[in-house]
């Protein structure tokens, strides 16, 4: 079956252009937990998470237009009123779009590992951005991180812990697989093949 034709215009532009946080109750038409996904990729996690959790207001960032537009198109056809997709770089828009202490959960699924050493600075989890994400979370809020690259996982975990996130299992320890978690499109392949995934479920101090 052919994939749907790519939507012609950038998605989430009305939000990406804002310089102050919107009224999220008005944007979604209802109140409830506010969650962010940085780098939603092909959209497997965002779509299934929103389907399972209709009371959650979910904002997914994906800078690649093919994935962002396809995710929104599929979500619309699924009738997901709790999903917003932004075709934008989260590093530049998240600081403007979310007030301090406004997010219940942040999801980071399999970020680009940027293999070349000269490209490491492009990685999304850098010390200053990690501190900003901590500030955007509510006290006790969750940071859900997953990667298939062990050394990147170790590096991100260290940066997040140094920024002030609490690892309930102990510093530097990855978390076991939880069958209640919603896997991304990529993670489903790893679960089927048995390849390792490095996970962490960190908390902002209460």
C-alpha positions as CSV (number, residue, x, y, z in Angstrom):
1,X,0.0,0.0,0.0
2,X,1.4,3.4,-0.9
3,X,2.2,5.9,1.8
4,X,0.1,9.0,1.9
5,X,1.3,12.0,0.0
6,X,3.5,14.3,2.0
7,X,1.5,17.2,3.5
8,X,2.4,20.4,1.5
9,X,3.1,22.8,4.4
10,X,5.3,22.7,7.5
11,X,3.4,21.3,10.5
12,X,3.1,23.1,13.8
13,X,4.2,26.4,12.3
14,X,1.7,28.4,14.4
15,X,3.4,27.1,17.5
16,X,7.0,27.2,16.3
17,X,6.8,30.9,15.5
18,X,5.7,31.8,19.1
19,X,8.1,33.7,21.3
20,X,6.2,33.0,24.5
21,X,4.4,29.9,25.8
22,X,0.9,29.4,24.4
23,X,-2.3,28.7,26.4
24,X,-2.0,24.9,26.1
25,X,-5.6,24.5,27.4
26,X,-6.8,26.6,24.5
27,X,-4.5,24.9,22.0
28,X,-5.7,21.4,22.9
29,X,-9.2,22.3,24.0
30,X,-8.8,20.5,27.3
31,X,-6.5,20.5,30.4
32,X,-4.3,17.6,31.5
33,X,-0.6,16.5,31.7
34,X,1.7,18.2,29.2
35,X,4.4,16.0,27.7
36,X,7.2,16.6,25.2
37,X,9.0,14.3,22.8
38,X,12.3,15.5,21.3
39,X,12.9,13.8,18.0
40,X,9.8,11.8,17.3
41,X,11.3,10.2,14.2
42,X,8.8,8.0,12.2
43,X,6.2,8.7,14.9
44,X,5.7,5.2,16.2
45,X,6.1,6.2,19.9
46,X,4.1,9.4,19.6
47,X,1.1,7.9,17.9
48,X,0.8,4.8,20.1
49,X,1.5,6.8,23.3
50,X,-1.3,9.3,22.4
51,X,-3.7,6.5,21.5
52,X,-3.1,4.8,24.9
53,X,-3.1,8.0,26.9
54,X,-5.9,10.3,25.5
55,X,-5.8,12.5,28.6
56,X,-2.2,13.5,28.0
57,X,-1.4,16.5,25.8
58,X,1.6,15.5,23.7
59,X,3.9,17.8,21.8
60,X,6.3,16.0,19.4
61,X,9.3,17.7,17.8
62,X,10.8,16.4,14.6
63,X,13.0,18.5,12.3
64,X,12.8,16.1,9.3
65,X,9.8,17.2,7.3
66,X,8.9,13.8,5.9
67,X,8.6,12.3,9.3
68,X,6.9,15.3,11.0
69,X,4.3,15.7,8.3
70,X,3.6,12.0,8.0
71,X,3.2,11.7,11.8
72,X,0.7,14.5,11.9
73,X,-1.2,13.1,8.9
74,X,-1.5,9.6,10.5
75,X,-2.4,11.1,13.9
76,X,-5.2,13.1,12.2
77,X,-6.6,10.1,10.5
78,X,-6.5,8.2,13.8
79,X,-8.5,11.0,15.4
80,X,-5.9,11.9,18.0
81,X,-6.9,15.2,19.4
82,X,-4.1,15.1,22.0
83,X,-1.2,15.3,19.6
84,X,0.7,18.3,18.2
85,X,3.6,17.9,15.9
86,X,6.2,20.6,15.2
87,X,8.5,20.5,12.2
88,X,11.3,22.3,14.1
89,X,14.6,22.0,16.0
90,X,13.7,21.5,19.6
91,X,16.9,23.1,20.8
92,X,15.7,26.5,19.6
93,X,11.9,26.3,20.1
94,X,11.5,24.5,23.4
95,X,13.1,27.4,25.4
96,X,10.3,29.7,24.1
97,X,7.4,27.3,24.0
98,X,7.3,25.9,27.5
99,X,7.2,27.8,30.8
100,X,9.4,26.7,33.7
101,X,7.8,23.8,35.6
102,X,5.1,23.2,32.9
103,X,6.1,19.7,31.6
104,X,5.1,16.5,33.3
105,X,7.3,14.3,31.1
106,X,10.0,14.6,28.5
107,X,10.7,11.7,26.1
108,X,14.0,11.4,24.1
109,X,14.0,8.3,21.8
110,X,17.1,7.3,20.0
111,X,18.7,10.7,19.2
112,X,21.1,10.9,16.4
113,X,24.5,9.7,17.8
114,X,26.6,12.1,15.5
115,X,29.4,9.6,15.0
116,X,32.1,12.1,13.9
117,X,33.9,13.7,16.8
118,X,33.7,17.1,15.1
119,X,29.9,16.7,15.1
120,X,29.5,15.9,18.9
121,X,28.4,19.5,19.5
122,X,25.3,18.9,17.4
123,X,24.0,16.3,19.9
124,X,20.8,17.4,21.6
125,X,21.9,16.6,25.1
126,X,24.5,19.2,26.0
127,X,25.0,20.5,29.5
128,X,23.2,23.8,29.1
129,X,20.2,22.3,27.3
130,X,20.0,19.6,29.9
131,X,19.7,22.3,32.6
132,X,17.0,24.0,30.6
133,X,15.0,20.8,30.2
134,X,15.3,20.2,34.0
135,X,13.8,23.7,34.5
136,X,10.9,23.0,32.2
137,X,9.8,19.9,34.1
138,X,7.5,20.0,37.1
139,X,9.0,18.9,40.4
140,X,9.0,15.1,40.3
141,X,8.7,15.1,36.5
142,X,10.0,12.3,34.4
143,X,12.8,12.3,31.8
144,X,12.4,9.1,29.6
145,X,15.6,8.4,27.6
146,X,16.4,5.5,25.2
147,X,19.3,4.9,22.9
148,X,20.9,1.9,21.1
149,X,24.4,3.4,21.3
150,X,26.0,2.5,24.7
151,X,28.7,5.2,24.9
152,X,26.2,7.9,23.9
153,X,23.8,6.6,26.5
154,X,26.6,6.8,29.1
155,X,27.5,10.3,28.1
156,X,23.9,11.5,28.1
157,X,23.2,9.9,31.4
158,X,26.2,11.7,33.0
159,X,25.2,15.1,31.5
160,X,21.6,14.7,32.8
161,X,22.7,13.6,36.2
162,X,25.2,16.4,36.4
163,X,22.4,18.9,35.5
164,X,20.4,17.8,38.5
165,X,18.3,14.9,37.3
166,X,17.9,12.1,39.9
167,X,18.6,8.5,38.8
168,X,16.5,6.3,41.2
169,X,18.7,3.3,40.5
170,X,21.9,5.1,41.2
171,X,24.3,7.3,39.3
172,X,25.3,5.9,35.9
173,X,22.9,2.9,36.0
174,X,20.6,2.1,33.1
175,X,17.1,1.0,33.7
176,X,15.6,-2.4,32.7
177,X,13.0,-2.9,30.0
178,X,9.5,-2.3,31.2
179,X,6.8,-4.0,29.1
180,X,4.4,-1.3,29.9
181,X,6.5,1.3,28.1
182,X,5.4,2.4,24.6
183,X,8.2,1.4,22.1
184,X,9.2,3.6,19.2
185,X,9.2,2.3,15.6
186,X,12.9,1.7,16.0
187,X,12.7,0.1,19.4
188,X,10.2,-2.5,18.2
189,X,12.8,-3.8,15.8
190,X,15.3,-4.1,18.6
191,X,12.8,-5.9,20.9
192,X,12.2,-8.4,18.1
193,X,15.9,-9.0,17.3
194,X,17.1,-8.9,20.9
195,X,19.6,-6.1,20.3
196,X,20.3,-4.0,23.5
197,X,18.6,-0.7,24.2
198,X,20.0,1.6,26.9
199,X,17.2,3.2,29.0
200,X,16.9,5.7,31.8
201,X,13.9,7.0,33.7
202,X,15.2,10.1,35.5
203,X,13.3,12.4,37.8
204,X,13.5,16.1,38.6
205,X,13.8,16.5,42.4
206,X,10.4,16.9,44.1
